[in-house]
Each structure stands twice: as C-alpha cells, then as structure tokens.
Amino acid sequence: EPDCSGLEYVQWCGDMVKTYGFDYFMPGRCLGDFSTANEDLKRKLVMGCAPERSNDLDDKALFYQQCQDAQLTCAADFAVFSDLNSFQSGMKRLNGQGHERLCFKPRKGVFGQGFRALTNASPLDTIVYGSSLALRASDFERWLAEATSPMPDMILMPLFDGKEISVDGAFDGTHYRMVARVKNGTAGQRVVTTPEIYLIAENIARVFELRGIFNIQLMYHNNQPMVLEVNPRAAGGFGISCLADVDLFVAEVLSAPHQPAQGVIVPQREMDIVSHTHYAERRAD
C-alpha cells in the first residue's frame, strides 16, 4: 500500500477495488476516511461500524464519555490533560475517587504507543527493577512544567490490574457472533465462556451499533471486566477465535442489513490456545 492517508488513500483503495473487481473490501486502517468514499466503494465496505462512527471510537475521550453516558458498568473514570495544571487536576480527581494507581495514554493512538504507568517508586528502583513503561509521577510533573507548549491530549485513567480480554465479533444480520479470548501472556490464550464478558460485549456492540467484523478489548480490574477500546475491524488474534465452535465469518456478515441484533451466539466450551504450533495443529484437525 502507498504511504498515504485521507482522500488519497481512499481513492487508491477505490481504484484497486475497481481494477481487480473485488466484491467486498475490509479496510484495516484510516477507517474514518472512508466517509468520503463514493457510493460504489461504500457498498463494498465491510467494517465494524459506519466510517463516521469509527472516528468516535478512535477518540478515547469521546468513546469513554459515550460509554459513561450509556451507563455501561465497564466504563472507567478518566480525565483529559495536556499540561501540568490539567494533569494535576486529573490526578487529584481520580485519586479522590479511590484510584491509587494511574496510567496515561494518547487520546488517539494505536499499538499502546505513548502508554505509561505512573509510580511513586524511587528513581533507582524504577531504573533497575521497574518496567520500561513505568514513569515516576513527580518526574513527569517536572517535565510538564519545563515544556514550552502543551502536549497532545492524553487520557489519565486507573491502571487496570488484571488480564486482558479480546472479544472478536461479527454481525450476521440476525445475531452477534462473539468469541472471547483471555490473554495469558507467554502462556498463550484461552477461549472462555464467561457470561459476564459476553453481556458486556453485547451491550457495547448495541450502544455503538457494531456490525461487520469488529473487536472489543476489555481488561479485568478488581475482578470486573472494564473496556479499553473498540476496533471496528478484525483484530490480530481473529484466527485464534476461528478455532472456537462459533463461525465468526459467514457469508451473511458481508451484506448484513443495518438492524438490531436478536441475540448473541457464543462458544459453549472453553479452549486453551497455547502456541502458534498448537494453533496450526488445531487448524489442521
């Protein structure tokens, strides 16, 4: 693909679709830009939501606020900051709400870029024993004080303490189809059947009118699944989810009408996916 975005990227995709006679096209980036696509390309797009809605999902502050407005129990407290005063104000408010450990990330970003966990550990402990993502709050305050201009908007929020959950989903015109994977770090992933996870994912999907192929990222905090983000596209672990006993990708997904889902199809058994070798073996079976 060319190194471009915006209208130029959309036009290039439209040319490729037309030249090679693609029946459908699933964009993986610049999703909001496809609001400028011509009607022929729009009819062939398979996305997790309307292009215009994807911009709301990309903006974490707007997304979290919409989750709170919808009274989703998985929505975390947060504050937006870009300078020392707004950072200190956000810290005071979140600490006052009982959140002792905090982190921050860009208001708009991908792949965890710009994420830092705030700590009060000693400087030497941070260097010798700490994670490369750990940052002393006092050091960050000093850097903000020395900055000559505001930084891009950042999201300050609680530092979640549990495992990450990735829910791959699709809409077939009648039902949501979902497979939830709990990530166990180097030990692989586990497809789970926990009803609470699927109820939360279903509520999120309904609030944001998700369809096509999509992915919902959650993370446990105090034993409660909390929402991190929604990706209106297939996630990198989509192939793992396809090993479960739920067909996520069926023909109906490609042309499902925009109407409310009547229910959710989920796995009926749990499954460990230990490694890429295990993945390949299961796929061969």
Buried (B, 14 or more C-beta within 10 A) or exposed (E): EEEEEEEEBBBEBBEEBEEEEEEEBBBEEBBBBBBBBEEEBBEBBBBBBBBEBBBBBBBBBBBBBBBEEEEBEBBBBBBBBBEBEBBBEBBEBBEEEEBEBBBBBBBBBEEEEBBBBBBEEEEEEBEEEBEEEBBBBEEBBEEBEEEEEEBEBBBBBBBBEBBBBBBBBBBBBBBBBBBBBBBBEEEBBBBBBBEEBBBBBBBBBEBBBBBBBBBBBBBBBEEBBBBBBBBBBBBEBBBBBBBBEBEBBEEBBBBBEEEEBEEBBBBEEEBEBBEEEBBEEBEEE
